[in-house]
């Protein structure tokens, strides 16, 4: 069965506006199994990287922030396409045995409680990568400002990986071969490029979500945003979810039914409603039961 979203769609969501306005490069690092050497490449366009074939024994990572030149230095990074977080559910993930989440349902609850729904959710093989797309590329990023927000977001999700504007994450459409005996695909599970944010959107969040000096009261996701994020972590019926762009597998019934028109209107108006605790608990229980989740995510 074809994947819900392609690497090309993922890259266009991240970089289409950037490459429309600027010239730059996407940094890619490749590490082969049992080989400690890392090869570095720079791709000057989305389409070239989208077509690139990688071997299954290669672990492939890309720099989320594009580079203005083919040099691995922070002073070549000027634009921020997204904010991100990398969640692990297994001892085989980046965080190793220090991984905070032991079940997908635990992480899903944490994602739904975060005020801003992610624009992209990627299954990394042993966890999830969350991306919040930025709305504007016109202003060069301030590294300290961006990294402060990244640390805040990743702290909320209990991520232990290093954080900087030079960070690399697994490239969708490749294989997580950290365990040669258990290769796992890295794939895009959910993508909605209409969800875009500004730096200020995150700086204004309550300090319990991101510890910033100018924090104000945060709202919780609307029911429709909850349904969209829930759909990203559970296979759902394609016939009833046109608004989610032909989402995942056709094997499990829809958890929450809603019309595409209602979803679009609510998101457009950005009506943020406080989610009742009973609804959160019910969704998590149903999600865990239907997926038959084991003690680790793979």
C-alpha positions in Angstrom: 0.0 0.0 0.0 1.4 3.4 -0.9 2.5 5.7 1.9 0.0 8.5 2.9 2.5 11.2 2.0 5.7 11.2 -0.1 9.1 12.6 0.6 8.5 15.2 -2.1 5.3 16.4 -0.4 7.2 16.7 2.9 10.1 18.6 1.4 7.7 21.0 -0.5 5.8 21.8 2.7 9.1 22.6 4.4 11.0 24.4 1.7 8.8 25.5 -1.2 8.5 29.1 0.0 12.2 29.3 0.9 13.4 28.2 -2.5 10.9 30.4 -4.2 12.6 33.4 -2.6 16.2 32.4 -1.9 19.0 30.2 -3.2 20.4 27.7 -0.7 21.1 24.1 0.1 19.6 21.2 2.1 22.3 19.5 4.1 22.1 15.7 4.2 24.3 13.4 6.3 24.6 9.6 5.5 25.8 7.0 7.9 26.1 3.3 6.9 25.5 0.4 9.3 28.7 -0.6 11.0 30.5 2.3 9.4 31.4 5.2 11.7 32.2 7.5 8.8 29.6 10.1 7.9 29.3 11.5 4.3 27.9 14.9 3.9 26.0 16.2 0.8 24.3 19.5 -0.1 21.2 19.4 -2.3 20.4 22.7 -4.2 16.7 21.9 -4.8 13.7 20.1 -3.5 13.2 17.9 -6.5 16.8 16.6 -6.6 16.6 15.4 -3.0 13.0 14.1 -3.5 14.3 11.8 -6.3 17.4 10.7 -4.6 17.7 7.0 -3.9 19.3 5.8 -0.6 20.3 2.3 0.3 18.5 0.4 3.1 21.7 0.1 5.1 22.1 3.9 5.1 20.8 6.1 8.0 20.0 9.4 6.3 19.6 12.7 8.2 18.8 16.2 6.9 19.4 19.6 8.3 15.9 21.1 9.0 17.3 24.7 8.4 18.6 25.3 4.9 22.2 26.5 4.4 23.2 29.6 2.4 26.4 27.9 1.4 27.9 24.4 1.3 29.6 24.8 4.7 28.7 23.0 7.9 28.7 26.1 10.1 25.9 27.8 12.1 26.7 31.2 10.4 25.4 29.7 7.1 21.9 29.3 8.5 19.6 32.3 8.2 16.1 31.0 7.7 13.8 28.9 9.9 11.3 26.7 8.0 9.9 25.1 11.1 10.2 24.4 14.8 10.5 20.7 15.7 10.6 18.0 18.4 11.9 14.4 18.3 10.0 12.0 20.6 11.2 8.5 21.3 9.2 5.4 22.5 11.9 2.8 22.6 15.4 2.1 24.0 16.4 1.9 20.3 15.5 5.6 19.7 17.8 8.6 19.9 17.3 9.0 23.7 18.1 5.3 24.4 16.9 3.9 27.6 16.3 7.4 28.9 13.2 7.7 26.6 10.4 9.3 28.6 7.5 7.8 26.7 7.0 4.0 26.8 3.7 4.0 24.8 2.5 5.7 21.7 -0.7 6.6 23.6 1.3 8.5 26.2 3.0 10.6 23.5 -0.2 11.1 21.6 -1.8 12.6 24.7 1.1 14.9 25.2 0.8 16.1 21.5 -2.9 16.7 21.8 -2.4 18.8 25.0 0.1 21.1 23.3 -1.7 24.3 22.2 -0.5 24.4 18.6 -1.2 21.3 16.5 1.9 20.1 14.5 1.9 20.7 10.8 3.7 17.5 10.1 4.1 14.2 12.0 6.8 11.8 10.9 7.3 8.2 12.1 11.1 8.0 12.5 11.2 4.3 13.1 11.5 4.4 16.9 9.5 7.6 17.6 7.8 10.6 16.2 9.2 13.8 14.7 6.9 16.8 15.0 7.2 19.9 12.9 5.4 23.3 13.2 5.8 25.1 9.9 6.7 28.8 10.0 4.6 31.4 8.1 7.3 33.9 7.1 10.9 33.6 5.8 11.5 37.3 5.2 13.3 37.9 8.5 16.6 36.1 9.2 16.4 34.0 12.3 18.1 34.9 15.5 19.8 31.7 16.5 19.5 32.2 20.3 15.8 33.1 20.0 15.0 30.1 17.8 17.1 27.7 20.0 15.4 29.0 23.1 12.0 28.0 21.7 13.3 24.7 20.4 14.6 23.8 23.9 11.3 24.8 25.4 9.3 22.7 23.0 11.6 19.7 23.3 11.6 20.0 27.1 7.8 19.9 27.1 7.9 16.6 25.1 10.8 15.2 27.3 13.2 15.0 24.3 16.8 14.5 25.3 18.6 15.0 21.9 20.9 18.0 21.3 19.1 21.2 20.1 20.4 23.8 17.7 19.6 25.4 14.5 22.0 22.9 12.9 20.0 19.9 14.1 19.5 17.0 11.8 16.5 14.7 11.7 15.8 11.5 9.8 14.7 12.0 6.2 11.3 10.5 5.3 11.4 7.9 2.6 14.5 6.3 4.1 15.1 3.4 6.5 16.0 3.6 10.2 18.6 0.8 10.2 20.0 1.5 13.7 19.1 -2.1 14.4 20.1 -4.1 11.3 17.9 -7.0 12.4 14.8 -4.7 12.7 14.9 -2.0 9.9 12.0 0.4 10.3 10.8 2.9 7.6 10.9 6.6 8.3 7.7 8.0 6.8 5.3 10.9 6.9 2.2 10.0 8.8 0.4 13.4 8.7 0.9 16.6 6.8 -1.2 19.8 6.8 0.8 22.8 5.3 -2.1 25.0 6.2 -1.0 24.9 9.9 1.6 27.7 9.9 2.9 29.8 12.8 5.1 32.7 13.7 7.8 32.8 16.3 5.5 35.0 18.4 2.8 32.3 18.4 5.2 30.2 20.5 6.7 32.9 22.6 3.2 33.8 23.8 2.5 30.3 25.1 2.0 29.6 28.8 5.3 28.9 30.6 4.1 25.3 31.3 4.4 24.6 27.6 7.4 26.8 26.8 9.4 28.7 29.5 9.7 32.1 27.9 9.8 35.5 29.6 6.8 36.8 27.7 4.5 33.9 28.3 0.8 34.4 28.4 -2.2 32.1 28.9 -2.4 29.4 26.4 -5.5 27.8 24.9 -5.9 24.1 24.2 -6.6 22.5 20.8 -10.1 22.6 19.3 -11.9 19.3 18.9 -11.2 19.3 15.2 -7.5 19.8 15.7 -7.5 17.0 18.2 -9.2 14.7 15.6 -6.6 15.6 13.0 -3.6 14.8 15.3 -5.3 11.6 16.5 -5.7 10.5 12.9 -2.0 10.9 12.4 -1.2 8.2 15.0 -4.0 5.8 14.2 -4.8 4.1 10.8 -8.2 5.4 9.7 -10.7 4.8 6.9 -9.8 6.8 3.7 -13.5 7.0 2.6 -14.5 9.4 5.4 -11.4 11.6 5.6 -10.9 13.6 2.4 -9.9 16.6 4.5 -6.8 14.7 5.8 -5.6 14.1 2.2 -6.1 10.3 1.8 -4.7 9.4 5.1 -3.5 6.1 6.4 -4.6 2.5 6.2 -8.1 1.3 5.4 -8.4 -1.2 8.3 -9.7 0.7 11.4 -12.9 2.7 11.7 -12.8 6.5 12.2 -12.3 7.4 15.9 -14.0 10.8 15.6 -16.3 11.7 12.7 -16.5 15.3 11.4 -17.3 16.9 8.1 -14.5 18.4 5.9 -16.5 21.7 5.8 -16.7 21.9 9.6 -13.0 21.1 10.0 -11.9 23.7 7.5 -14.1 26.4 9.0 -12.9 25.7 12.5 -9.3 25.7 11.5 -9.6 28.8 9.4 -11.3 30.7 12.2 -8.7 29.2 14.7 -11.3 28.9 17.4 -9.3 27.5 20.3 -11.5 25.8 22.8 -10.5 24.2 26.1 -10.6 20.4 25.7 -12.4 18.6 28.5 -10.3 16.1 30.4 -12.9 13.4 30.0 -12.6 13.6 26.2 -8.8 13.4 26.3 -8.9 10.3 28.5 -11.5 8.7 26.3 -9.5 9.3 23.1 -6.3 7.9 24.7 -8.1 4.8 26.0 -9.7 4.1 22.6 -6.4 4.7 20.7 -4.4 2.4 23.0 -7.1 -0.3 22.8 -7.5 -0.2 19.1 -3.8 -0.2 18.3 -3.1 -2.9 20.9 0.0 -1.0 21.9 3.0 -2.9 23.4 5.5 -1.5 25.8 7.6 0.2 23.1 7.0 1.8 19.7 8.5 0.5 16.5 
